[in-house]
Amino acid sequence: MAAFNVFDVSAALIERIRRDYADDVAIAAYYGSYLDGTATERSDLDFFFIPATPAGHKAGLAFILNGISFDFWPISWERAGCMARMEDAKAGILADCKLLYVRSDEDLERFNQLKHQLKDIRSFEGDAEFASRARQRLNDAYPCLYELRRGGAGQELSLCRQMAFEVMAPALEALALLNRTTYNKGWGRNLSQMFDFAIRPEKFEATLELILRSANIPEVIAACERLVDEVAELIRRQLARYETEPDYPQRGEGFFEEFKGILDKVQSACERRDYELAFFSAVQADSELNRFLVFCETGTWKFGRIAAEEGRKIAERAKLPALTPLLDPDNLFALQSAAHMLETFLERYLREQGVEIRRFDNLEPFRRFLLDTE
């Protein structure tokens, strides 16, 4: 009997495309172990295609042949574009693939442009952009980490390990972005690549070893927490390298005019003794002000506890009162007074920093402003 050749499988699929979907499939390609030379006798051929029409999706097929599982799966041009911008975790398949089928020269040019775009981003785009994307990807780990913590020591080990993977995947993908790259192999085969990253947590290998091998559930949870925290800290440090000098005139334009609306809500809520509205408006005001002040000082938008702590320090130096500590369901007078004071002090502070505040006492100067504005 002739030896089984997985490329005979791809040839059969391409023959089917030419016969039944010639106008409906733009691109078909393969990637993975048969391209990088690591295939075994149980390896499938990793391939995908890009439909050109809605009917082209029907060319997709999952099947088992000769005891090997195959999945001929579609990605849209839109998703391929996300990969080219490194906004999709599977960007590596676009970077490292070989074409099996092309419908037209136009499709080939479009596909090659996406590959070149990906290459250019990886080669030239600034580290700050990659760090920002890493932060966005890491955010996906937190809901899973919450579920893992919530399960506690009493959850089944198998469920713990499943949730641990849901935490690891975005954290490790964020780490790859921080290193300006994508994984060129699937999970389990990419460990050597990530262990060689220039930017990685201390004792990174030991942390992953605990997550992968430990049967002690609290130990696994703690290791997942450590992984996420350390990757978050690496991202924070990388972004901190690109912080700039304060620039209030440019970064602060238009903020006060909009922010005053939130302070007005606080004062109105206090006057009506509407504690719920006062609560949300006061907390929103503190949160937005903290983030804004950090942005004006550093040029970087920060979030969560870091933004709250750093922004509050700046606000205290500027003698700007905080509203949230004054929330009291039984007495809103102090909060109302602080909101009025914050409006006065913040406007004065921003003007001192060179920010133009567009405040008009009546309609006539506003009309003159509109006439003078291009």
TORKOL-4160 file (C-alpha; in steps of 0.2 Angstrom, whole numbers, padded with zeros to 4 digits, m for minus):
374
<pt num="1" X="0000" Y="0000" Z="0000"/>
<pt num="2" X="0007" Y="0017" Z="m0004"/>
<pt num="3" X="0012" Y="0028" Z="0010"/>
<pt num="4" X="m0001" Y="0041" Z="0015"/>
<pt num="5" X="0003" Y="0059" Z="0009"/>
<pt num="6" X="m0007" Y="0073" Z="0017"/>
<pt num="7" X="m0003" Y="0084" Z="0002"/>
<pt num="8" X="m0014" Y="0072" Z="m0008"/>
<pt num="9" X="m0028" Y="0078" Z="0004"/>
<pt num="10" X="m0025" Y="0096" Z="0000"/>
<pt num="11" X="m0024" Y="0092" Z="m0018"/>
<pt num="12" X="m0042" Y="0084" Z="m0017"/>
<pt num="13" X="m0048" Y="0099" Z="m0008"/>
<pt num="14" X="m0041" Y="0111" Z="m0021"/>
<pt num="15" X="m0048" Y="0101" Z="m0035"/>
<pt num="16" X="m0065" Y="0103" Z="m0027"/>
<pt num="17" X="m0063" Y="0121" Z="m0026"/>
<pt num="18" X="m0059" Y="0123" Z="m0044"/>
<pt num="19" X="m0074" Y="0112" Z="m0048"/>
<pt num="20" X="m0087" Y="0119" Z="m0037"/>
<pt num="21" X="m0081" Y="0135" Z="m0029"/>
<pt num="22" X="m0069" Y="0143" Z="m0043"/>
<pt num="23" X="m0078" Y="0160" Z="m0041"/>
<pt num="24" X="m0081" Y="0159" Z="m0022"/>
<pt num="25" X="m0064" Y="0156" Z="m0014"/>
<pt num="26" X="m0050" Y="0169" Z="m0016"/>
<pt num="27" X="m0036" Y="0161" Z="m0007"/>
<pt num="28" X="m0031" Y="0144" Z="0000"/>
<pt num="29" X="m0015" Y="0141" Z="0010"/>
<pt num="30" X="m0007" Y="0129" Z="0023"/>
<pt num="31" X="0004" Y="0133" Z="0038"/>
<pt num="32" X="0011" Y="0124" Z="0053"/>
<pt num="33" X="0021" Y="0108" Z="0056"/>
<pt num="34" X="0022" Y="0103" Z="0037"/>
<pt num="35" X="0029" Y="0120" Z="0033"/>
<pt num="36" X="0042" Y="0121" Z="0047"/>
<pt num="37" X="0047" Y="0103" Z="0046"/>
<pt num="38" X="0041" Y="0097" Z="0063"/>
<pt num="39" X="0027" Y="0086" Z="0057"/>
<pt num="40" X="0024" Y="0068" Z="0064"/>
<pt num="41" X="0015" Y="0053" Z="0057"/>
<pt num="42" X="m0001" Y="0060" Z="0067"/>
<pt num="43" X="0001" Y="0078" Z="0061"/>
<pt num="44" X="m0013" Y="0085" Z="0050"/>
<pt num="45" X="m0011" Y="0098" Z="0037"/>
<pt num="46" X="m0015" Y="0115" Z="0044"/>
<pt num="47" X="m0024" Y="0125" Z="0031"/>
<pt num="48" X="m0037" Y="0139" Z="0029"/>
<pt num="49" X="m0045" Y="0148" Z="0015"/>
<pt num="50" X="m0053" Y="0165" Z="0012"/>
<pt num="51" X="m0070" Y="0165" Z="0004"/>
<pt num="52" X="m0073" Y="0178" Z="m0010"/>
<pt num="53" X="m0092" Y="0176" Z="m0009"/>
<pt num="54" X="m0105" Y="0170" Z="0005"/>
<pt num="55" X="m0106" Y="0154" Z="m0005"/>
<pt num="56" X="m0087" Y="0151" Z="m0003"/>
<pt num="57" X="m0090" Y="0147" Z="0016"/>
<pt num="58" X="m0098" Y="0131" Z="0010"/>
<pt num="59" X="m0080" Y="0125" Z="0005"/>
<pt num="60" X="m0075" Y="0123" Z="0023"/>
<pt num="61" X="m0074" Y="0105" Z="0029"/>
<pt num="62" X="m0069" Y="0096" Z="0045"/>
<pt num="63" X="m0066" Y="0077" Z="0043"/>
<pt num="64" X="m0055" Y="0062" Z="0048"/>
<pt num="65" X="m0045" Y="0053" Z="0035"/>
<pt num="66" X="m0034" Y="0039" Z="0038"/>
<pt num="67" X="m0036" Y="0042" Z="0056"/>
<pt num="68" X="m0030" Y="0060" Z="0055"/>
<pt num="69" X="m0041" Y="0075" Z="0059"/>
<pt num="70" X="m0042" Y="0089" Z="0046"/>
<pt num="71" X="m0050" Y="0106" Z="0047"/>
<pt num="72" X="m0051" Y="0116" Z="0031"/>
<pt num="73" X="m0058" Y="0132" Z="0039"/>
<pt num="74" X="m0062" Y="0149" Z="0032"/>
<pt num="75" X="m0056" Y="0167" Z="0037"/>
<pt num="76" X="m0064" Y="0182" Z="0030"/>
<pt num="77" X="m0054" Y="0196" Z="0022"/>
<pt num="78" X="m0058" Y="0207" Z="0037"/>
<pt num="79" X="m0051" Y="0195" Z="0049"/>
<pt num="80" X="m0035" Y="0193" Z="0038"/>
<pt num="81" X="m0034" Y="0212" Z="0039"/>
<pt num="82" X="m0035" Y="0211" Z="0058"/>
<pt num="83" X="m0021" Y="0198" Z="0058"/>
<pt num="84" X="m0011" Y="0210" Z="0047"/>
<pt num="85" X="m0013" Y="0223" Z="0060"/>
<pt num="86" X="m0008" Y="0210" Z="0074"/>
<pt num="87" X="m0026" Y="0213" Z="0081"/>
<pt num="88" X="m0029" Y="0194" Z="0080"/>
<pt num="89" X="m0020" Y="0181" Z="0090"/>
<pt num="90" X="m0018" Y="0170" Z="0075"/>
<pt num="91" X="m0008" Y="0182" Z="0065"/>
<pt num="92" X="0006" Y="0170" Z="0064"/>
<pt num="93" X="m0003" Y="0159" Z="0051"/>
<pt num="94" X="m0004" Y="0174" Z="0040"/>
<pt num="95" X="0015" Y="0178" Z="0042"/>
<pt num="96" X="0020" Y="0160" Z="0039"/>
<pt num="97" X="0010" Y="0151" Z="0026"/>
<pt num="98" X="0011" Y="0144" Z="0009"/>
<pt num="99" X="m0002" Y="0146" Z="m0005"/>
<pt num="100" X="m0011" Y="0131" Z="m0012"/>
<pt num="101" X="m0024" Y="0141" Z="m0023"/>
<pt num="102" X="m0027" Y="0158" Z="m0029"/>
<pt num="103" X="m0042" Y="0164" Z="m0038"/>
<pt num="104" X="m0035" Y="0179" Z="m0047"/>
<pt num="105" X="m0020" Y="0191" Z="m0048"/>
<pt num="106" X="m0030" Y="0203" Z="m0039"/>
<pt num="107" X="m0033" Y="0191" Z="m0024"/>
<pt num="108" X="m0014" Y="0187" Z="m0024"/>
<pt num="109" X="m0010" Y="0205" Z="m0023"/>
<pt num="110" X="m0022" Y="0209" Z="m0009"/>
<pt num="111" X="m0016" Y="0194" Z="0001"/>
<pt num="112" X="0003" Y="0199" Z="m0002"/>
<pt num="113" X="m0001" Y="0217" Z="0003"/>
<pt num="114" X="m0008" Y="0210" Z="0020"/>
<pt num="115" X="0008" Y="0200" Z="0023"/>
<pt num="116" X="0019" Y="0214" Z="0019"/>
<pt num="117" X="0008" Y="0225" Z="0031"/>
<pt num="118" X="0011" Y="0213" Z="0045"/>
<pt num="119" X="0030" Y="0212" Z="0041"/>
<pt num="120" X="0031" Y="0231" Z="0041"/>
<pt num="121" X="0022" Y="0232" Z="0058"/>
<pt num="122" X="0033" Y="0219" Z="0066"/>
<pt num="123" X="0048" Y="0228" Z="0059"/>
<pt num="124" X="0045" Y="0247" Z="0061"/>
<pt num="125" X="0030" Y="0251" Z="0072"/>
<pt num="126" X="0035" Y="0258" Z="0089"/>
<pt num="127" X="0036" Y="0248" Z="0105"/>
<pt num="128" X="0023" Y="0259" Z="0113"/>
<pt num="129" X="0010" Y="0253" Z="0100"/>
<pt num="130" X="0014" Y="0235" Z="0104"/>
<pt num="131" X="0013" Y="0238" Z="0122"/>
<pt num="132" X="m0004" Y="0246" Z="0120"/>
<pt num="133" X="m0010" Y="0231" Z="0110"/>
<pt num="134" X="m0003" Y="0219" Z="0123"/>
<pt num="135" X="m0012" Y="0228" Z="0137"/>
<pt num="136" X="m0028" Y="0226" Z="0127"/>
<pt num="137" X="m0025" Y="0208" Z="0125"/>
<pt num="138" X="m0021" Y="0205" Z="0143"/>
<pt num="139" X="m0038" Y="0212" Z="0148"/>
<pt num="140" X="m0046" Y="0196" Z="0141"/>
<pt num="141" X="m0037" Y="0186" Z="0155"/>
<pt num="142" X="m0046" Y="0195" Z="0170"/>
<pt num="143" X="m0063" Y="0188" Z="0168"/>
<pt num="144" X="m0056" Y="0171" Z="0167"/>
<pt num="145" X="m0045" Y="0174" Z="0182"/>
<pt num="146" X="m0060" Y="0180" Z="0192"/>
<pt num="147" X="m0069" Y="0164" Z="0188"/>
<pt num="148" X="m0054" Y="0154" Z="0193"/>
<pt num="149" X="m0052" Y="0163" Z="0209"/>
<pt num="150" X="m0071" Y="0161" Z="0212"/>
<pt num="151" X="m0070" Y="0143" Z="0210"/>
<pt num="152" X="m0058" Y="0142" Z="0225"/>
<pt num="153" X="m0049" Y="0127" Z="0232"/>
<pt num="154" X="m0065" Y="0116" Z="0231"/>
<pt num="155" X="m0066" Y="0116" Z="0212"/>
<pt num="156" X="m0062" Y="0101" Z="0202"/>
<pt num="157" X="m0044" Y="0100" Z="0196"/>
<pt num="158" X="m0049" Y="0097" Z="0178"/>
<pt num="159" X="m0060" Y="0113" Z="0178"/>
<pt num="160" X="m0046" Y="0123" Z="0187"/>
<pt num="161" X="m0034" Y="0118" Z="0173"/>
<pt num="162" X="m0047" Y="0123" Z="0160"/>
<pt num="163" X="m0049" Y="0140" Z="0167"/>
<pt num="164" X="m0030" Y="0141" Z="0170"/>
<pt num="165" X="m0028" Y="0139" Z="0151"/>
<pt num="166" X="m0041" Y="0153" Z="0148"/>
<pt num="167" X="m0030" Y="0164" Z="0159"/>
<pt num="168" X="m0014" Y="0159" Z="0151"/>
<pt num="169" X="m0019" Y="0161" Z="0133"/>
<pt num="170" X="m0022" Y="0180" Z="0133"/>
<pt num="171" X="m0007" Y="0183" Z="0145"/>
<pt num="172" X="0005" Y="0173" Z="0134"/>
<pt num="173" X="m0002" Y="0182" Z="0118"/>
<pt num="174" X="0001" Y="0198" Z="0127"/>
<pt num="175" X="0018" Y="0193" Z="0131"/>
<pt num="176" X="0022" Y="0189" Z="0112"/>
<pt num="177" X="0015" Y="0207" Z="0107"/>
<pt num="178" X="0026" Y="0215" Z="0120"/>
<pt num="179" X="0041" Y="0206" Z="0111"/>
<pt num="180" X="0034" Y="0212" Z="0094"/>
<pt num="181" X="0031" Y="0195" Z="0087"/>
<pt num="182" X="0018" Y="0181" Z="0086"/>
<pt num="183" X="0019" Y="0163" Z="0090"/>
<pt num="184" X="0025" Y="0152" Z="0075"/>
<pt num="185" X="0019" Y="0136" Z="0083"/>
<pt num="186" X="0004" Y="0131" Z="0093"/>
<pt num="187" X="0002" Y="0129" Z="0111"/>
<pt num="188" X="0014" Y="0117" Z="0119"/>
<pt num="189" X="0026" Y="0118" Z="0105"/>
<pt num="190" X="0029" Y="0136" Z="0107"/>
<pt num="191" X="0037" Y="0136" Z="0124"/>
<pt num="192" X="0055" Y="0137" Z="0118"/>
<pt num="193" X="0050" Y="0152" Z="0108"/>
<pt num="194" X="0042" Y="0161" Z="0123"/>
<pt num="195" X="0056" Y="0156" Z="0135"/>
<pt num="196" X="0068" Y="0165" Z="0123"/>
<pt num="197" X="0059" Y="0181" Z="0123"/>
<pt num="198" X="0069" Y="0196" Z="0128"/>
<pt num="199" X="0055" Y="0203" Z="0138"/>
<pt num="200" X="0048" Y="0190" Z="0150"/>
<pt num="201" X="0044" Y="0189" Z="0169"/>
<pt num="202" X="0056" Y="0183" Z="0182"/>
<pt num="203" X="0055" Y="0164" Z="0185"/>
<pt num="204" X="0044" Y="0163" Z="0170"/>
<pt num="205" X="0048" Y="0145" Z="0167"/>
<pt num="206" X="0044" Y="0140" Z="0185"/>
<pt num="207" X="0027" Y="0149" Z="0185"/>
<pt num="208" X="0022" Y="0140" Z="0169"/>
<pt num="209" X="0028" Y="0124" Z="0176"/>
<pt num="210" X="0017" Y="0126" Z="0191"/>
<pt num="211" X="0002" Y="0130" Z="0181"/>
<pt num="212" X="0005" Y="0115" Z="0169"/>
<pt num="213" X="0010" Y="0102" Z="0182"/>
<pt num="214" X="0004" Y="0106" Z="0199"/>
<pt num="215" X="m0011" Y="0096" Z="0206"/>
<pt num="216" X="m0012" Y="0109" Z="0221"/>
<pt num="217" X="m0027" Y="0120" Z="0216"/>
<pt num="218" X="m0022" Y="0135" Z="0227"/>
<pt num="219" X="m0005" Y="0134" Z="0220"/>
<pt num="220" X="m0011" Y="0134" Z="0202"/>
<pt num="221" X="m0022" Y="0149" Z="0206"/>
<pt num="222" X="m0008" Y="0159" Z="0214"/>
<pt num="223" X="0003" Y="0155" Z="0199"/>
<pt num="224" X="m0010" Y="0161" Z="0186"/>
<pt num="225" X="m0012" Y="0177" Z="0197"/>
<pt num="226" X="0007" Y="0179" Z="0197"/>
<pt num="227" X="0008" Y="0177" Z="0178"/>
<pt num="228" X="m0005" Y="0190" Z="0174"/>
<pt num="229" X="0002" Y="0202" Z="0187"/>
<pt num="230" X="0020" Y="0201" Z="0180"/>
<pt num="231" X="0014" Y="0203" Z="0162"/>
<pt num="232" X="0004" Y="0218" Z="0167"/>
<pt num="233" X="0019" Y="0225" Z="0176"/>
<pt num="234" X="0030" Y="0222" Z="0161"/>
<pt num="235" X="0018" Y="0231" Z="0150"/>
<pt num="236" X="0017" Y="0246" Z="0162"/>
<pt num="237" X="0036" Y="0247" Z="0162"/>
<pt num="238" X="0037" Y="0247" Z="0143"/>
<pt num="239" X="0023" Y="0260" Z="0141"/>
<pt num="240" X="0032" Y="0271" Z="0155"/>
<pt num="241" X="0047" Y="0272" Z="0144"/>
<pt num="242" X="0037" Y="0282" Z="0131"/>
<pt num="243" X="0029" Y="0294" Z="0143"/>
<pt num="244" X="0033" Y="0312" Z="0137"/>
<pt num="245" X="0034" Y="0329" Z="0146"/>
<pt num="246" X="0018" Y="0337" Z="0152"/>
<pt num="247" X="0008" Y="0346" Z="0138"/>
<pt num="248" X="m0008" Y="0353" Z="0145"/>
<pt num="249" X="m0012" Y="0366" Z="0131"/>
<pt num="250" X="m0013" Y="0352" Z="0118"/>
<pt num="251" X="m0019" Y="0337" Z="0128"/>
<pt num="252" X="m0031" Y="0347" Z="0139"/>
<pt num="253" X="m0041" Y="0356" Z="0125"/>
<pt num="254" X="m0060" Y="0354" Z="0127"/>
<pt num="255" X="m0059" Y="0343" Z="0143"/>
<pt num="256" X="m0065" Y="0356" Z="0155"/>
<pt num="257" X="m0080" Y="0361" Z="0145"/>
<pt num="258" X="m0086" Y="0343" Z="0144"/>
<pt num="259" X="m0081" Y="0339" Z="0162"/>
<pt num="260" X="m0091" Y="0353" Z="0169"/>
<pt num="261" X="m0107" Y="0344" Z="0164"/>
<pt num="262" X="m0102" Y="0330" Z="0175"/>
<pt num="263" X="m0100" Y="0342" Z="0190"/>
<pt num="264" X="m0116" Y="0350" Z="0186"/>
<pt num="265" X="m0124" Y="0333" Z="0188"/>
<pt num="266" X="m0116" Y="0331" Z="0205"/>
<pt num="267" X="m0123" Y="0347" Z="0211"/>
<pt num="268" X="m0140" Y="0345" Z="0204"/>
<pt num="269" X="m0141" Y="0327" Z="0212"/>
<pt num="270" X="m0136" Y="0334" Z="0229"/>
<pt num="271" X="m0149" Y="0348" Z="0228"/>
<pt num="272" X="m0162" Y="0335" Z="0224"/>
<pt num="273" X="m0155" Y="0323" Z="0237"/>
<pt num="274" X="m0153" Y="0310" Z="0224"/>
<pt num="275" X="m0139" Y="0300" Z="0231"/>
<pt num="276" X="m0139" Y="0287" Z="0217"/>
<pt num="277" X="m0136" Y="0300" Z="0204"/>
<pt num="278" X="m0124" Y="0309" Z="0215"/>
<pt num="279" X="m0114" Y="0293" Z="0218"/>
<pt num="280" X="m0112" Y="0288" Z="0199"/>
<pt num="281" X="m0108" Y="0306" Z="0194"/>
<pt num="282" X="m0095" Y="0309" Z="0208"/>
<pt num="283" X="m0086" Y="0293" Z="0205"/>
<pt num="284" X="m0086" Y="0296" Z="0186"/>
<pt num="285" X="m0079" Y="0313" Z="0189"/>
<pt num="286" X="m0065" Y="0307" Z="0200"/>
<pt num="287" X="m0061" Y="0293" Z="0188"/>
<pt num="288" X="m0061" Y="0304" Z="0172"/>
<pt num="289" X="m0051" Y="0318" Z="0180"/>
<pt num="290" X="m0038" Y="0306" Z="0187"/>
<pt num="291" X="m0036" Y="0298" Z="0169"/>
<pt num="292" X="m0035" Y="0315" Z="0161"/>
<pt num="293" X="m0022" Y="0322" Z="0173"/>
<pt num="294" X="m0011" Y="0307" Z="0170"/>
<pt num="295" X="m0013" Y="0309" Z="0151"/>
<pt num="296" X="m0009" Y="0328" Z="0152"/>
<pt num="297" X="0007" Y="0324" Z="0162"/>
<pt num="298" X="0013" Y="0309" Z="0153"/>
<pt num="299" X="0005" Y="0307" Z="0136"/>
<pt num="300" X="m0002" Y="0290" Z="0140"/>
<pt num="301" X="m0020" Y="0285" Z="0144"/>
<pt num="302" X="m0020" Y="0274" Z="0160"/>
<pt num="303" X="m0033" Y="0264" Z="0168"/>
<pt num="304" X="m0039" Y="0256" Z="0184"/>
<pt num="305" X="m0029" Y="0257" Z="0200"/>
<pt num="306" X="m0014" Y="0264" Z="0192"/>
<pt num="307" X="m0023" Y="0279" Z="0184"/>
<pt num="308" X="m0033" Y="0282" Z="0201"/>
<pt num="309" X="m0017" Y="0282" Z="0211"/>
<pt num="310" X="m0006" Y="0292" Z="0199"/>
<pt num="311" X="m0020" Y="0304" Z="0195"/>
<pt num="312" X="m0024" Y="0308" Z="0213"/>
<pt num="313" X="m0006" Y="0312" Z="0217"/>
<pt num="314" X="m0007" Y="0325" Z="0203"/>
<pt num="315" X="m0023" Y="0332" Z="0209"/>
<pt num="316" X="m0017" Y="0334" Z="0226"/>
<pt num="317" X="m0002" Y="0344" Z="0220"/>
<pt num="318" X="m0014" Y="0355" Z="0211"/>
<pt num="319" X="m0025" Y="0356" Z="0226"/>
<pt num="320" X="m0040" Y="0349" Z="0217"/>
<pt num="321" X="m0053" Y="0341" Z="0229"/>
<pt num="322" X="m0059" Y="0322" Z="0227"/>
<pt num="323" X="m0077" Y="0319" Z="0227"/>
<pt num="324" X="m0079" Y="0301" Z="0231"/>
<pt num="325" X="m0073" Y="0302" Z="0249"/>
<pt num="326" X="m0087" Y="0314" Z="0252"/>
<pt num="327" X="m0101" Y="0302" Z="0247"/>
<pt num="328" X="m0113" Y="0301" Z="0262"/>
<pt num="329" X="m0132" Y="0295" Z="0259"/>
<pt num="330" X="m0137" Y="0306" Z="0274"/>
<pt num="331" X="m0128" Y="0322" Z="0270"/>
<pt num="332" X="m0124" Y="0328" Z="0252"/>
<pt num="333" X="m0120" Y="0346" Z="0257"/>
<pt num="334" X="m0101" Y="0343" Z="0258"/>
<pt num="335" X="m0101" Y="0334" Z="0241"/>
<pt num="336" X="m0110" Y="0348" Z="0233"/>
<pt num="337" X="m0098" Y="0361" Z="0240"/>
<pt num="338" X="m0083" Y="0351" Z="0234"/>
<pt num="339" X="m0090" Y="0349" Z="0217"/>
<pt num="340" X="m0092" Y="0368" Z="0216"/>
<pt num="341" X="m0075" Y="0370" Z="0222"/>
<pt num="342" X="m0067" Y="0358" Z="0210"/>
<pt num="343" X="m0075" Y="0367" Z="0196"/>
<pt num="344" X="m0067" Y="0383" Z="0201"/>
<pt num="345" X="m0050" Y="0376" Z="0206"/>
<pt num="346" X="m0049" Y="0365" Z="0190"/>
<pt num="347" X="m0053" Y="0379" Z="0178"/>
<pt num="348" X="m0040" Y="0390" Z="0187"/>
<pt num="349" X="m0027" Y="0376" Z="0187"/>
<pt num="350" X="m0029" Y="0372" Z="0168"/>
<pt num="351" X="m0029" Y="0391" Z="0163"/>
<pt num="352" X="m0012" Y="0392" Z="0173"/>
<pt num="353" X="m0006" Y="0377" Z="0163"/>
<pt num="354" X="m0010" Y="0386" Z="0147"/>
<pt num="355" X="m0026" Y="0377" Z="0142"/>
<pt num="356" X="m0039" Y="0388" Z="0133"/>
<pt num="357" X="m0056" Y="0387" Z="0141"/>
<pt num="358" X="m0070" Y="0391" Z="0130"/>
<pt num="359" X="m0082" Y="0400" Z="0142"/>
<pt num="360" X="m0094" Y="0413" Z="0136"/>
<pt num="361" X="m0105" Y="0424" Z="0147"/>
<pt num="362" X="m0118" Y="0427" Z="0133"/>
<pt num="363" X="m0122" Y="0423" Z="0115"/>
<pt num="364" X="m0114" Y="0438" Z="0107"/>
<pt num="365" X="m0096" Y="0434" Z="0111"/>
<pt num="366" X="m0100" Y="0416" Z="0106"/>
<pt num="367" X="m0106" Y="0422" Z="0089"/>
<pt num="368" X="m0090" Y="0432" Z="0087"/>
<pt num="369" X="m0080" Y="0417" Z="0092"/>
<pt num="370" X="m0089" Y="0407" Z="0078"/>
<pt num="371" X="m0085" Y="0420" Z="0065"/>
<pt num="372" X="m0067" Y="0420" Z="0070"/>
<pt num="373" X="m0065" Y="0401" Z="0070"/>
<pt num="374" X="m0060" Y="0393" Z="0053"/>
